[in-house]
Amino acid sequence: MTLVVIDSNAVHRDPWMKNVPGQELLAHASRGECKVVFPYVVLDELLRQQRDWVQDNYGAVIKVVDRMRGNPIDVSDTAKKLKRSFDGLSEQIDKSFDELKAHSGVEVAPIPAAPDLTSRLVARDLARKRPFLEVGSEGWSAGYRDAVIWETVLECLSWLEDDEKLIFVTADKGFLTDDKKALHADLLDDLDSRTIAHDRVVSAQTTARALAEVQAVVEHAAKTREMVEAATNELFSLDGKDVSMQMVYGGDYDYPDFVKFEMPSLESAMIAAIDQNTSWAFDEEVDGVVSGTSDVVLSLRGTVEKSTWFQEDGGEFEIYDDLNDWYFDVGAMIFARAVVEIDVSGGPGQYRVTSIVLENAPQDPHLTIDLSNFENSPRRGVENER
């Protein structure tokens, strides 16, 4: 799931994300398409800013009321009512933040509890590494809260799978390059030290930009789901298909078009079961077509002449039945790679597989496959992919 981590300066004018991009982002979170994360430090800062706003305005109003004292009109009751009203505003602010935290798909990330956090921050400050900045004529250091926020971002990355993204919503120059288009090199160094790919952390200056990133991820996920379904259905449509030699155009004999793997010496052979060893992996779209692959295990069923069995030692077959004086009913296990081509030019809902072939599986000396329950779960791959 995509994480959208909010920095205070990106939402300080709208901490409740009530604008249109903010509401759409929260709607995606409610549907489980992303998670909106407020670092604890950020939420505390936003709450303080709103309380300060109430207090500053209350102070300004009270000054006006005080200037009216001593006139013929008694303003004491007015002052008391104003006090109650502003106290009510503070309560509303607290309640509104409680509602934001309780919103489906919104989470507050705690301050990282690493025992060496303080020493790391001090070392970072002394090394003048972002997000710490030297400001003023005397070059005093600023950015402690930002450094804690960045540590929270790094901690949030551990919540994700290797192919999932984190969108960091910030316009703070402590985090960004001078043109504010990317994360600063110091922060990229932190990703490198944790072997995290740079493209897994995306910076967005506004909630509108973050929304566009989330929508792109959602669209890609929906496309992938539809391609997986189309490819899986096409793969398992081969279950029960004849894979024997057959007459083809011109009077010659050959295997069916989809059989590109090395066939054992079977007669009357068919695919008795298919199991997927890997999820579908898809290439980038080219001219409206996407290619995908998945490693599979095929269970073949057929017959073999007894004379062939005894001559070749029958090592690749398992005998199921002694059919007659001439044939055994046997099975064979084949490791193959399914290769599909999917036409996606018609758009969502119109994807269709234009070809599928089963090739020899690439040899991987590190691949270990558990076939202990293969015969009892021939369609397990479909359920895993859907």
C-alpha positions as CSV (number, residue, x, y, z in Angstrom):
1,M,0.0,0.0,0.0
2,T,1.2,3.5,-0.8
3,L,2.0,5.7,2.2
4,V,1.4,9.5,2.0
5,V,3.4,11.1,4.8
6,I,2.4,14.7,5.6
7,D,4.7,17.5,6.7
8,S,3.3,20.4,8.5
9,N,4.3,23.1,6.1
10,A,2.4,21.4,3.3
11,V,-1.0,21.6,5.1
12,H,-0.5,24.5,7.6
13,R,-3.3,26.5,6.0
14,D,-5.6,23.4,5.8
15,P,-4.5,20.9,8.4
16,W,-7.8,19.0,8.2
17,M,-7.3,18.6,4.4
18,K,-10.7,20.0,3.6
19,N,-9.8,21.3,0.2
20,V,-10.7,19.2,-2.9
21,P,-7.3,17.4,-3.3
22,G,-7.2,16.7,0.4
23,Q,-10.7,15.3,0.5
24,E,-10.0,13.1,-2.6
25,L,-6.8,11.9,-0.9
26,L,-8.7,11.0,2.2
27,A,-11.3,9.2,0.1
28,H,-8.5,7.0,-1.5
29,A,-7.4,6.3,2.1
30,S,-10.9,5.3,3.1
31,R,-11.0,2.8,0.2
32,G,-7.7,1.3,1.3
33,E,-5.9,2.5,-1.8
34,C,-3.3,4.4,0.3
35,K,-2.6,5.4,3.9
36,V,-2.3,9.0,5.0
37,V,0.3,9.2,7.8
38,F,0.9,12.2,10.1
39,P,4.2,11.9,12.0
40,Y,3.5,12.6,15.7
41,V,5.7,15.7,15.6
42,V,3.7,17.1,12.6
43,L,0.3,16.6,14.2
44,D,1.5,18.2,17.4
45,E,2.9,21.2,15.5
46,L,-0.4,21.6,13.5
47,L,-2.4,21.5,16.7
48,R,-0.1,24.1,18.4
49,Q,-0.4,26.4,15.3
50,Q,-4.2,26.3,15.5
51,R,-4.3,26.9,19.2
52,D,-1.9,29.8,18.8
53,W,-4.2,31.2,16.1
54,V,-7.1,31.1,18.5
55,Q,-5.1,32.6,21.3
56,D,-3.6,35.4,19.1
57,N,-7.0,36.4,17.8
58,Y,-8.5,36.2,21.3
59,G,-5.8,38.5,22.6
60,A,-6.5,41.0,19.8
61,V,-10.2,41.0,20.5
62,I,-9.7,41.5,24.3
63,K,-7.5,44.5,23.6
64,V,-10.4,46.1,21.7
65,V,-12.8,45.3,24.6
66,D,-10.3,46.7,27.1
67,R,-10.2,50.0,25.3
68,M,-14.0,50.2,25.6
69,R,-13.9,49.9,29.4
70,G,-14.9,53.1,31.3
71,N,-17.4,54.1,28.7
72,P,-21.1,54.3,29.7
73,I,-21.7,50.8,28.3
74,D,-20.6,48.0,30.6
75,V,-18.5,45.5,28.5
76,S,-17.9,43.0,31.3
77,D,-20.5,40.5,30.0
78,T,-19.2,40.9,26.5
79,A,-15.7,40.0,27.7
80,K,-17.0,36.9,29.5
81,K,-19.0,35.8,26.5
82,L,-16.0,36.2,24.2
83,K,-13.9,34.2,26.6
84,R,-16.4,31.3,26.5
85,S,-16.6,31.6,22.7
86,F,-12.9,31.3,22.2
87,D,-12.7,28.5,24.7
88,G,-15.3,26.8,22.6
89,L,-13.1,27.3,19.5
90,S,-10.2,25.6,21.2
91,E,-12.4,22.6,22.1
92,Q,-13.6,22.5,18.5
93,I,-10.0,22.4,17.2
94,D,-9.1,19.6,19.6
95,K,-12.2,17.7,18.5
96,S,-11.5,18.3,14.8
97,F,-8.0,16.8,15.1
98,D,-9.4,13.8,17.0
99,E,-11.8,13.3,14.1
100,L,-8.9,13.5,11.6
101,K,-6.9,10.9,13.5
102,A,-10.0,8.6,13.6
103,H,-10.6,8.9,9.8
104,S,-10.4,5.6,8.0
105,G,-7.0,5.2,6.4
106,V,-5.3,7.9,8.5
107,E,-2.6,7.0,11.0
108,V,-0.3,8.8,13.4
109,A,3.3,7.6,13.2
110,P,5.0,7.7,16.6
111,I,8.4,9.2,17.2
112,P,10.9,6.5,16.4
113,A,11.9,4.7,19.6
114,A,15.5,3.7,18.5
115,P,17.8,4.1,21.6
116,D,20.5,5.8,19.5
117,L,18.1,8.4,17.9
118,T,19.4,11.3,19.9
119,S,23.0,10.6,19.2
120,R,22.2,10.1,15.5
121,L,20.5,13.5,15.4
122,V,23.4,15.2,17.1
123,A,25.9,13.6,14.7
124,R,23.7,14.7,11.8
125,D,23.5,18.3,13.1
126,L,27.3,18.5,13.6
127,A,27.9,17.1,10.1
128,R,25.6,19.8,8.7
129,K,23.5,17.2,6.9
130,R,20.0,18.0,5.8
131,P,17.4,18.6,7.0
132,F,19.5,20.6,9.4
133,L,20.2,24.1,8.1
134,E,22.4,26.9,9.3
135,V,20.5,30.2,9.5
136,G,21.3,33.7,10.5
137,S,24.5,35.7,10.4
138,E,26.0,33.5,13.1
139,G,25.0,30.3,11.4
140,W,23.0,28.8,14.2
141,S,21.4,25.4,13.5
142,A,17.7,24.8,12.8
143,G,15.8,21.7,11.8
144,Y,15.6,19.5,14.9
145,R,11.9,18.8,14.3
146,D,12.5,18.2,10.6
147,A,15.2,15.7,11.5
148,V,12.7,13.8,13.7
149,I,10.2,13.9,10.9
150,W,12.7,12.5,8.4
151,E,13.6,9.7,10.9
152,T,9.8,9.0,11.0
153,V,9.7,8.8,7.2
154,L,12.6,6.2,7.3
155,E,10.8,4.2,9.9
156,C,7.6,4.3,7.8
157,L,9.4,2.7,4.9
158,S,9.8,-0.4,7.0
159,W,6.1,-0.8,6.9
160,L,6.1,-1.3,3.1
161,E,6.9,-4.1,0.7
162,D,9.8,-3.6,-1.6
163,D,7.6,-2.6,-4.5
164,E,5.5,-0.1,-2.6
165,K,6.0,3.7,-2.5
166,L,6.1,6.4,0.0
167,I,5.0,9.9,-1.0
168,F,6.5,12.6,1.3
169,V,4.3,15.8,1.1
170,T,6.6,18.7,2.0
171,A,7.7,22.1,0.6
172,D,10.4,22.5,3.3
173,K,13.8,23.5,1.8
174,G,15.5,21.5,4.5
175,F,14.3,18.3,2.8
176,L,14.6,19.4,-0.9
177,T,17.0,20.5,-3.5
178,D,17.2,24.2,-4.3
179,D,14.7,23.9,-7.1
180,K,12.4,21.9,-4.7
181,K,11.9,19.2,-7.4
182,A,13.5,16.3,-5.5
183,L,14.8,15.2,-2.2
184,H,18.2,16.6,-1.1
185,A,21.3,14.4,-1.8
186,D,21.8,14.0,2.0
187,L,18.4,12.3,2.3
188,L,19.1,10.1,-0.8
189,D,22.3,9.0,1.0
190,D,20.1,7.8,3.9
191,L,18.1,5.7,1.4
192,D,21.3,4.3,-0.1
193,S,22.6,3.3,3.3
194,R,19.4,1.3,3.8
195,T,19.5,-0.1,0.2
196,I,16.2,1.6,-0.6
197,A,15.6,2.5,-4.2
198,H,15.3,6.3,-4.8
199,D,12.1,5.9,-6.8
200,R,10.3,4.4,-3.8
201,V,10.3,7.8,-2.0
202,V,8.6,10.5,-4.0
203,S,8.5,14.2,-2.9
204,A,5.3,16.2,-3.5
205,Q,5.1,19.9,-2.5
206,T,1.3,19.9,-2.2
207,T,-1.6,17.5,-1.5
208,A,-2.7,18.0,-5.1
209,R,0.6,16.6,-6.3
210,A,0.4,13.8,-3.8
211,L,-3.1,13.0,-5.1
212,A,-1.8,12.7,-8.6
213,E,0.9,10.2,-7.5
214,V,-1.7,8.1,-5.6
215,Q,-4.0,8.1,-8.6
216,A,-1.2,6.9,-10.8
217,V,-0.4,4.1,-8.4
218,V,-4.1,3.1,-8.1
219,E,-4.5,3.1,-11.9
220,H,-1.4,1.0,-12.4
221,A,-2.6,-1.5,-9.7
222,A,-6.0,-1.8,-11.4
223,K,-4.4,-2.4,-14.7
224,T,-2.1,-5.0,-13.2
225,R,-5.0,-6.8,-11.5
226,E,-6.9,-6.9,-14.8
227,M,-3.9,-8.2,-16.7
228,V,-3.3,-10.9,-14.0
229,E,-6.9,-12.0,-14.2
230,A,-6.7,-12.2,-18.0
231,A,-3.4,-14.0,-18.1
232,T,-4.4,-16.5,-15.3
233,N,-7.7,-17.3,-17.0
234,E,-5.9,-18.0,-20.3
235,L,-3.2,-20.1,-18.6
236,F,-5.7,-22.3,-16.8
237,S,-7.8,-22.7,-20.0
238,L,-5.0,-25.0,-21.1
239,D,-5.9,-27.4,-18.3
240,G,-7.1,-30.6,-19.9
241,K,-5.7,-29.6,-23.4
242,D,-4.2,-32.3,-25.7
243,V,-0.5,-31.8,-26.0
244,S,0.1,-34.9,-28.3
245,M,1.6,-34.8,-31.7
246,Q,-1.1,-34.0,-34.2
247,M,-1.5,-33.4,-37.9
248,V,-0.9,-29.8,-38.9
249,Y,-1.2,-27.8,-42.1
250,G,0.5,-29.5,-45.0
251,G,0.1,-33.0,-43.7
252,D,3.0,-32.8,-41.3
253,Y,2.9,-33.7,-37.5
254,D,3.7,-31.3,-34.8
255,Y,2.7,-30.3,-31.3
256,P,0.0,-27.7,-30.6
257,D,1.1,-24.0,-31.1
258,F,1.2,-23.3,-27.4
259,V,3.6,-26.2,-26.7
260,K,7.2,-24.8,-26.9
261,F,8.7,-26.9,-24.1
262,E,10.5,-30.1,-24.6
263,M,7.9,-32.8,-24.6
264,P,8.6,-36.3,-23.1
265,S,7.9,-39.4,-25.2
266,L,4.2,-39.6,-24.4
267,E,1.3,-40.7,-26.6
268,S,-2.3,-39.4,-26.1
269,A,-0.8,-36.8,-23.7
270,M,-2.8,-34.1,-22.0
271,I,-2.3,-31.4,-19.3
272,A,-3.8,-32.9,-16.2
273,A,-3.0,-30.0,-13.8
274,I,-1.3,-26.6,-13.8
275,D,0.4,-24.9,-10.8
276,Q,1.9,-21.4,-10.8
277,N,5.3,-21.1,-9.0
278,T,5.6,-17.4,-9.5
279,S,3.3,-14.4,-9.9
280,W,2.9,-12.8,-13.3
281,A,5.7,-10.4,-14.2
282,F,4.8,-7.8,-16.9
283,D,7.0,-5.8,-19.2
284,E,6.2,-2.2,-20.1
285,E,3.5,-1.6,-22.7
286,V,4.6,-1.4,-26.3
287,D,2.1,-0.3,-29.0
288,G,-0.8,-1.3,-26.9
289,V,0.6,-4.8,-26.0
290,V,2.0,-6.0,-22.7
291,S,4.0,-9.2,-22.4
292,G,4.0,-11.3,-19.2
293,T,5.6,-14.4,-17.8
294,S,5.0,-16.8,-15.0
295,D,6.9,-20.0,-14.1
296,V,4.6,-23.0,-13.9
297,V,4.6,-26.7,-13.2
298,L,2.6,-28.9,-15.6
299,S,1.4,-32.3,-14.7
300,L,1.0,-34.3,-17.9
301,R,-0.9,-37.5,-18.3
302,G,-0.6,-40.0,-21.2
303,T,0.5,-43.4,-22.3
304,V,3.9,-44.9,-23.0
305,E,4.7,-48.1,-24.8
306,K,6.1,-50.7,-22.4
307,S,8.9,-51.4,-24.7
308,T,9.9,-47.7,-24.6
309,W,9.6,-47.7,-20.9
310,F,12.0,-50.6,-20.4
311,Q,14.4,-49.4,-23.0
312,E,14.7,-45.9,-21.6
313,D,14.4,-46.9,-17.9
314,G,11.3,-44.7,-17.6
315,G,13.0,-42.4,-15.2
316,E,11.0,-39.3,-16.2
317,F,7.6,-41.0,-15.8
318,E,5.4,-42.2,-12.9
319,I,3.2,-45.2,-13.6
320,Y,-0.4,-44.7,-12.7
321,D,-1.9,-47.9,-14.3
322,D,-1.0,-51.0,-16.3
323,L,-3.5,-50.5,-19.2
324,N,-2.8,-53.6,-21.3
325,D,0.0,-55.7,-22.7
326,W,1.4,-52.8,-24.7
327,Y,0.9,-49.6,-22.7
328,F,1.3,-48.0,-19.3
329,D,-0.8,-45.0,-18.1
330,V,1.8,-42.6,-16.9
331,G,2.4,-39.1,-15.6
332,A,5.2,-36.6,-16.0
333,M,6.1,-33.3,-14.3
334,I,7.3,-30.5,-16.5
335,F,8.8,-27.1,-15.4
336,A,7.8,-24.5,-17.9
337,R,7.4,-20.8,-18.3
338,A,4.1,-19.3,-19.5
339,V,4.5,-16.4,-21.8
340,V,1.4,-14.3,-22.7
341,E,0.8,-11.2,-24.8
342,I,-2.1,-9.0,-23.8
343,D,-3.8,-6.4,-25.9
344,V,-4.6,-3.5,-23.6
345,S,-5.3,-0.9,-26.3
346,G,-9.0,-1.1,-25.7
347,G,-8.6,0.3,-22.2
348,P,-9.8,-1.0,-18.8
349,G,-12.4,-3.8,-19.1
350,Q,-11.3,-4.6,-22.6
351,Y,-8.0,-6.4,-22.0
352,R,-7.6,-9.7,-24.0
353,V,-4.9,-12.3,-24.3
354,T,-3.8,-12.6,-28.0
355,S,-1.3,-15.4,-27.5
356,I,0.1,-17.8,-24.9
357,V,2.9,-20.3,-25.1
358,L,4.5,-22.7,-22.7
359,E,8.3,-22.6,-23.0
360,N,11.1,-24.5,-21.3
361,A,11.7,-23.0,-17.8
362,P,15.0,-21.2,-17.4
363,Q,17.4,-23.2,-15.2
364,D,18.0,-21.6,-11.8
365,P,20.4,-23.6,-9.5
366,H,19.0,-21.7,-6.5
367,L,15.3,-22.5,-7.2
368,T,13.7,-24.9,-4.7
369,I,10.2,-26.0,-5.4
370,D,7.9,-27.8,-3.0
371,L,5.8,-30.4,-4.9
372,S,4.7,-32.4,-1.9
373,N,1.1,-31.4,-2.3
374,F,1.1,-30.6,-6.0
375,E,-1.5,-33.2,-7.1
376,N,-3.9,-32.2,-4.4
377,S,-3.9,-28.5,-5.4
378,P,-3.8,-28.2,-9.2
379,R,-5.4,-24.8,-9.3
380,R,-3.7,-23.2,-6.3
381,G,-2.1,-20.6,-8.6
382,V,-5.4,-19.1,-9.7
383,E,-6.4,-18.4,-6.1
384,N,-3.0,-16.9,-5.3
385,E,-3.2,-14.6,-8.3
386,R,-6.7,-13.3,-7.7
